[in-house]
Amino acid sequence: MTATVTTARTAGLDASTTASSFARHRTGVVLVGALALLILGAFLIGGGTWPASLTVDLTGPLGDVSDWIIDNRDTHPLFLYFFGHISNAVVLSVRGVYLVLLAAGWAGVTAAAGLIAWRVAGIRLALTAVAAFLLCALLGMWVPTMQTLALMVVAVLASVILGALLGLAAGLSDRVFRSLRPVLDTMQVMPAFAYLLPVVLVFGIGVPAAVLATVIYATPPMARLTALGLRDADAGVMEAAASLGATGRQRLLTARLPLARKELLLGLNQTIMMALSMAVIASVIGAGGLGDRVYQALASVDVGAALAAGIPIVLLAVVLDRVTAAAGNRIGTAPQAGPAWSGWAVVVAGTVGAAVVARLAAKPTWPDAWTVGIAEPVNEAVGWMTDHLYSGVPVIGGTADWAAHFTTWILDPVRDGLQWLPWWALLLLVAVLAMVIGTWRTTLTAVLATAAIGVLGVWDPALNTLSQVLAGVAVTLVIGFAVGIAASRSERVERLLRPVLDVFQTMPQFVYLIPVVALFGVGRAPAVAAAVIYALPAVVRITTQGMNSVDPVVMESSRSLGATGMQQLRKVQLPLARPALLLAVNQGVVLVLAVVVIGGLVGGGALGYDVVFGLAQGDLATGLVAGAAIVCLGLMLDRVTQPTQRRTGKGA
């Protein structure tokens, strides 16, 4: 018996040792196998782009489906009694909210914004909210701002309800959680543009499609954070509630939901920010409002008009972000004196009073005489930049020269190199990257997603988009890691960066196109520049947080052993912060892709252009194929940059 146990233990130790040894040499084994496959593939398959024999032409079937939907949209029962009712409900809801905002007038809406901010966040944010709404009116953008706000109210309300229901189901059921998690993961890496085409196909161009695209895009964070809050509820509290005889519903209402309030408010915050971002992008499909002003201005390269509409978008984003974040931070603090309803009574009374006073003063709408036009001065400044900074600047060259050099020296070689690479070699490269950083499941997903791009027949445009993403990610990581490390080593630098990162992180994606068009004109380089600016805040924040989270005891030990600051950075902080740095890479890739695709509006070309062309020309087949390829590209990039924990044995 003893001998049997000893033999079993020895076998277990040998197996564990073998698994650990394989895990340590995993990268080497994968690289050697990849090299062998590369040599074998060169002899058996050769080179070349994705073969036409392996493509599936979906243009015809998708065109037929699109034609059928368009022909039957007004007669088929599915549209009349299901989608039609949804569309009507959305239109009536948005119109109702918009009419309420117009009835309240600029004074009522501004007072409501200030009083709500005061009630949940304090006097400082109240003044900020009032100033923001007054500035929107001062720029002559009050009506577009109200249009965007009406769409936002309806979309956020629907997203919160839908996300809370999905999160509730996932938080209470392991089976639902496991089923929902891959769906939410996939939706999280899908660029915003990919959501536009399916809803346009069903609902056509207009407000219903814009609202529903916004709801689909903004629901995942609410669902994910609701599920997280419910599943992470304190086990001791839940056990105490159960021991007191509380039913499942009572435990949910009196224990789980109150314990998850912070996560629920964080979900609301993220849903609002994503809804605003999508509501602006949805101007491409007829959302109207501020986004439509930006889109029309960018289409005519009118930077001044784009900036005049872009500033209210940023102000709206900052106010909404600060107010909801402050509401979440105040949970658990001492309650205010007096009953809770009294503060909201003041909000209602103040709003109604301001609206009535404005109407009695015969100024329910913002007077045109009180507006300030900035479009002309901005365009004059852009014209001066075009004449003096675009090119011919001594020594450093102009911004147009920088964009041209970046395109010629970086974007073109990367694109040409990817398109020269044999298709099977690129699949092998994706498999190697995914296998080194993840598991066989992530490898299979990444390879199948990449192969699907070829099957869809958009291999070369997808590689063009990929080249822009790779170039943008490289620039983002170089700058982001450097700034993040500097912020982690200096409290002063971190304090100075915090408000800048806060503002940049709340700006919708669309707004980033305005300054790059002003500086660089149109083309692929400006699209990459906008993507870099958009992704930098997340990379800097995650890098700083990862470096600051390194155990101070380890840092002190290395310092006591005589390590210099650079040695501590290279041999202690960077290795220990590796998970955070890999997360920064992953987020940088996903965020860069999101804006590179939108860069099709400013000459980025490739898949983004195909989506815009499909929307603009009504060629939904082309747009849907490009949208599906964007989803596959995003899924592949997410999988090859997202570390996955592997099991190396029973004792691991």
N, C-alpha and C positions, 0 to 999 in steps of 0.2 A: 504493500500500500504506500509506504513511504517512498519507495523507488518510483512508483507511478506519479505521485505528487511532485517529486523532484524533477522527473522527466517533463511533466506538464509545465512546471514553472520555467524550466530551462528553455522549452520550446516557445513559451510566451515571451521570455526575455529576448530570445533570438529573433522572433517575429517583430518585437518592438524595436530592437536594434536595427533590423533590416529596414523597417518603415522609416525610422528616424534618419538612417543613412541615405535612403532614397530621397527623403524630403530635403536633406542638406544638399544633395547633388542633383536635385530636380532640374534646375536651370541647365546644368551641363548636359544632362541626358536629353532634354528637349532640344537643345541647340545641335547636338550631334545628330539626333534623329532628323531634324529639319534640314541639316546640311546634306545628309544622305538622300532625303527626298528631293532636295533641290537639284542635286546632280542627276538623279534618276529622271526627274521631270524634264530636265534640259534635253536629255537624249530621247525620251519617249514622246513628249508633247511639243517641245520647241517653244517659240515665243509667240507674240501677237496679242492683240486685244481680245476682249470677250467674243467668242465665236458666235456668229449669227445663228448657227444651228441650235444653240442653247438658249436663245431668246424666245420670249412669248409676246407676240404683238397684241396688246390689250386695247389698242386704240379703237379698233372696230367694235368689240363687245362693249367697251365703256361708252363709246359714242352712241351705240344702240340703246344702252340703258339710260343715258342722258336724254336722248330724244324721246324715249318712252315716258320718262318722268315729266318732261316738259309738255308732252302732248296730253298726258293724263292728269296733270296737276289740278285741273279744274273740274274733272269729271269722276275720277276713280274714288270709290268709297274710302280707301285708306287715307287719301288726302282730304276728302271732304269731312270725314267724321273723326279723324284722329289728328293728323298733322295740321289740318285746317283749324281745328279748335285750339291747338297749341299756339299756332301763329296768331290767331285772333286774340287769345288771352295775353300773349306777349305785347302785341301792339296796343291793346287797351290799357295794360298795366303801365307801359312806358308813357303813353299819352296822358294817363291819369296823373302820374307822378310829375310829369312835365308841366301840366296845367296847374297843379298845386304849387310848384315852384314859381311859376309865373304869377300866380295869384298872390303869393307871399311877397313878390317883388324883391328888388335888390336889398332893401332894408330888412325885410323879414328873414330872408335866407341868411344874410350876413349876421343878423342878431342871433338866429338859431345856431349857426356855426360857432359863434363866440360863446354863447351860453352853454351849449353842449360840451364844448372843450373845457369851459370853466367847471362844469359839474363833474366831469370825469378826470380832468387832468390839471386843473389849477389855473390861476390867473395868467401866468406867462404864456401858456399855450392858447388861452382864450384870446389874448391880444394878437398872437401869431395868426390864429385862424381868421380873425376880423381883418387884419392887414392883408392876408392872402386873398380873401374874397374881394376886398376893395380894389386890390391891384388887378385882379382879373377883370373887374368892371372898368377900371381906368385904362386898360389896354384895349378896350372896345370888344372884349370877348365874353361879355356876360351871357348872351343867348347861347352861343356854342358851349359854354361851360355848363349851363343848365341842361342842355341836351345830353351832354356826356354824363352829368350827375344823375339825370333821370334813368338813363340806360344802366348806370352803375348800381343804383338802388335796387332795381328789379333783378339784375344779374346776381348781385351779391346775396340778396334775400333767397333767391332760388338755389344758389350754390351752397349757402350755409345750411338750408333745409336738407338738400340732397346729400351733401357731405356729412352732415350730422347723422342722418339715417344710415348711410353706409358705414360710417365710423362706429355707430352704436351696434350694428350687426357684427362688424369685425371685432369690436371690443368684447362682445359677449360670447362669441362663437369662434373656436379655434379653426373650424373647417372654413368658415367664411373668411377669416383672417388670412389663412393660407391661400385661398382662391383669389382674394382681392389684392394681395400684396404684389404679385407680378403685373397685374393690370395697372396698379398705381405706379409701379416702377417704370413701366413702359410709357405711361402718360406723362411722367415727370421729365423724361428725356426727349419727348416730342417737341420740336420747335412750334411756336405759336401758329405759324403759317399753315402747318399741316392740318389744323383744326378747321380752317376756313372752307376748304373745298367740299367736304362731305355735307356740311349744313347748307351750303349754297346749292348743291345738287338737289336737295330735298325741298328747301324753303325759298330758293331763289335769292336774288340780291335784295337787301333791305334790312330793316330793324330786327325782324324775327331771327334771321340767320345770324346777325351780329350778336344778339343776346344769347342765343343758344350756343354759339361757338365760345362765347365768354364763360357761360356756365360750365361747359365741358372742361374748359381749360382751368378754371378756378376752383373746381370741386375737389380735386385730389388732396391739396394740403389740409382742407377741413376734415376730410375723411380720415386721412392718415393721423393727424394730430388728435382727433377725437378717439380713434382706436387706441392710440398710444396712451392717452390720459386715462382711459377706462381700464386698460390692461395693467397699467402701472400703479393702480390704486393700492394704498397701504394694506398689506395682507392682514395686519393686526386689527385694523379698524373694521375690515370686512368680516373677519372672524368674530369680533365682538358683536357686530350687528346681527350675524347669523345666530350667535348664542343667545341673543335676546329674543329670538323668535321672529325676526323680520322676514317677510317674504322676499322673493327675488325682486319684485317691483319696488318694494320699500327700500331694499338695499341699494337699488339703482338710484332712486330719487333722493334718498337721505344720506348716502355714503359715496357711491361711485362718482356721480355727477358733481357734487360739491368738491370732492377731492381733485377732480379733473378740470376745475375752472381755469387754471392758468393755461393748460393746453388748449382748452376751448377758445379762450381769448386770443391765444397765439394763432390758432387756426383761422379765427376771424380776421386777424391782422394780415396774415399771408393771403387769405382769400381776397380781401379788399385790394391788396397791392397787385395780385395777379389779374384780378378782374379789370382794374384800371389799365394795366398794360395791354390786356387783350382788347378792351373796349376801344383803345386808341388804334391798335393794329386793325381791328375790324372795320375801320373806316374804309378799307379797300373794298369791302362788300356792302357798303351803304349804311354804316352805323351813324354817319353824320357827326355833328359836334366838333370838338377840338381836333380830333384825329383827322377828320375830313379836311379841315383847314390846313393841317400840316401836310397831308398827302397831296393836296392840290398844289400847295406852294412848292413842295419838293419836285413835283412833276414838271413845273415850269421853272425850276431852279430859282425861286424867289425866296432867298434866305431870310429876308426881313419879315415877310409874312409868316414864314414857317416859325421863326423865333417868337413872333407875337403870339402865336397859338401854342407854342411849346412851353413858354413860361407858365401859363395857367395850368398846364398839365403837371409840371413839376411842383407848383404850389399846392395843387390839389393832392398830389401824392404825398408830399411832406406832411400836410395837415392830417390827412387820414392815417398815415403811418404813426405819427407822433401821438395822436389822440388814442388810437386803439392800443398802442404799446404802453402808454401811460396808464390806461385802464387796467391792463394786465398786471402791471407792476404794483398797482395799489391794492391788489387782492391780498388779504391777510393783514393789512395795516389797520390802524385804529379807525373805526367808523366815524363819520362826521356827526356833529351834534345835531339833534333834532331828527324827526322822522325822515325816512328815505324819500317819501313822495313829495316833501316840501320843496326840495331842490328842483325836481322835475316840474313842479307847478310853476316855479319861477321861470324855468326855461320856456314853458308854453305861454305864460303870460307875457314875458318879454318879447317873444317872437310875434305874437298877435299884436301887441302894442306897437312894435316897430313897423309892422306892415300897415296898420291903420294910420299911424302918423304920416307915413310916406304917401299914402293915398289922399289923406286930407291936405297934404302939401302939394298935391297934383304932380308927384314925382314917383309913381309906382315903378317906372322903368328908369334905368340909369340914363341921365341926359347925355346926348351926344356932345354937348359942349364940355363935358367933364372928361372926355376921353383924350388919350395921348397916343398919337400914332408913332410907332417906332420902326415901322417897316422901311420907310424912306431913309432915315439916318443909317439904319443897319445895312441897307443895300448900298448906300454910298460908302460905308466903311468896307464892305466886301469889294466894291469896285476899286477902292484905294489899295486893298490887299492884292487884288488881281493885278493891278498896275505895278506894285512895288515889292510884293512879297512872293508872288507865285513863281517868279523866275528872275534870274539876273542879280540876285543878292550876292555881293562879293564874299568870297571864301566859303560860306556855308551853303550857298545856293538857295533856291526858293522852295516853297511848299510843293508846288507842282513838280519841281525837279526831284524832291524827295520821293513823291509818290511814283514818278516814272522810274527812278532808280530801284525802288522797292519792288515794283512790278517786274522790271527787267532782270534784276539780280537775284530775286528770291522767289516771287510768285511764279514766274514763267519756268525757271529751272525745276522747281518742285512739281509743278503741274506736268511738265514734259517728262520728268523722271517717272512719275506715277503712271502716266499713260504709256510710257515705253516699257514699263515692267510687265512681264507676262502675267496674264490674268490669274493663272494658277499659282504663280509665285506670290502675288499679293494675298491670295487666300491663305497660302502657307504662312506668310508673315503675320497676318491677323491671328491665325491659329497659334503661332509661337508666342505672340504677345499675350493673348488671352490665357494660354496654358501656364505661362510663367507667373502671371499675376493672379490667376483665378483657378477654377476647377474645370473639369471636362464639360460640365454643363454650360458654364459661361463661354467656354471655347466653342462648343457646338452652336450656341446661340449667335455668337459673333460671326462665325463662318457662314452660317445659313443666312444671316442678315446681309452679309456682303455679297453672297452668291445671288440673293434675291434681287439686288441692284442690277446685276448683269442680266438676269432673266427678264427683268422689266425693260431692258433695252436702253438704259440710260447710263451705261458704264462710264463713258468719257465725261459727260456733264457732272456726274457724281464725283469723279476724280478731280475735276476742276474745283468743285466745292470743297472736297477734302484737302486740296492743296492750300486753299485759303484758310481753312480751319487749322491746319498744321502750322502754317506761318503765323497766324494770329495767336495760337496757343504758345508757340515758342517765345514770341515777344512778351506775351502776358506773363509767362512763368519767369522769364528773366527779370522783368521789372517788378512783378509781384513778390517774388521771393526776396529780392534785394530790399524792397521797401518794407516787407513784413519782418525781415530779420532786423533791419534798422529800428523799426518800431518796437520790437521785442527787447532790444538792448538799450532803449532810451525812453523813459516815461514822457519826456517833453515831446519827442517826435510822435509818440502814440497819442498824446492829448491833442496835438495839432492836427493829426490825421483823422481823428474820430469824427468831427462834424463833417469833414469833406466826404469821408466814406459813407456816412449816414445819408447825405444828400444824393450822392451818386448811386447808392444802392436802392433808393426809392424811385429813381427816375425810370419811366417806362422805356422799353427798348427803342421805340420809334424816335424818341427825342434825341438819341445819340447820333442820328443821321444828320441833324441840322449843323452842328459845328464842323463836322468833317467835310460836308459839302462846301461850307464857307471857306475852309482852309485848303482843301485838296481838289475841289471840283467833283466830278463823277468818275467812277471806274472801280476796279477791283481793290486797289489800295485803300481808297476811302472806306469801302465796306469792311475791310480788315481792321482799319483804324478804329471805326465805331465799335467793332466787336471787342477789340482790346480794351477800350475805355469802359465798356459795359462789364467785362469779366474781371477787371482788375480789383475792384473793391472786395469781391468775395475771396479772391486768391490772397489778397493782403490780409484780410481779417482771419482767415483760417490759418495762414502761416504764422501770424502773430500769436494767435491763441495756442497753436501747437508748440511754438517755441517757449511761450510763457508757462506752459503746463509741465515742462520738464521738472522732475523732482529737485527742489532746491538743495536737498542733502547731497545728491549726486554732484550737483554743480559745486557745492562747497568742498566736497572731497577732492574733486579734480583740481580745484584752485589750491587746496592745501598741499597737493602733490607737485605744485609748481607749474601747472599748465597755463599757458598764455591765453589771452582772449580768443585768438584765432584757433588755437588747439582745442579749447573748450567747444567752440562753434563746430569745428569739423569732426571731432571725435566723440563728443558727448551730446550736444543739443540736436544736431542734424540727425544722427542715428536714432535717438530716442523720440524725435518728433516725426519719424518716417510715416506713421499712419496719417497724421494730419497733413503732411506734405502730399501724400498720395491722394487724399481727399481733395486737396486744393487743385491738383492736376485734373481730377475727375470733374470737379465743378467748373474749372476753367474751360475744359473741352466742351461741356454741355452748353455753357453760356456763350462761348464764342460761336458755336454752331448756330445758336438761336439768332444771333444778329447777322452772321454771314449770310444766312438765308434771306433775311429781310433786306440785306444789302443789294438784292436783285432790283430794288426800287431805285437805287442810285448807281446802277451800272455794274453791279457785282457779277451779273451773268449767271451761267450754270443753272443749277436746280431752282434757285430763287427766282431767276428770270422766267423759267418755265411756269412756275406757279403764278407769278404776276401776269404773264401773258395769257395763261388759261383763264384767269379771273377776268381780265380786261376784255378778251376777245370772245368769251363764252365758250372757249375750247376746253371744256371740263375734262375731256379724256387726257389731253396733254398735262393739264394741271394736276389731275389725280395721280397719274403715273409719277410725276415729279414729287408730289406730296408723299406718296408711298415710299419712294426712294429716300426722301429726307428722313422719314421715320426709321427706315432700315439703317441709314448712315448713323443717325443718332444712337440707335440701339447698339450698333457695333462699337462706336467710339466709347459709349458708356461701359460696355463690358470689358474692353481692353484696358480701361483705366480705373476700374473699380476693383480694389483688392477684395478677395473672398477668402474667408477663413477655411482652411482645409483640415480634415481629420487625418492624423498620421497614425492612429492606432487607438486601442481601447483606453490606454492610459494617457492619451494626449490631452 
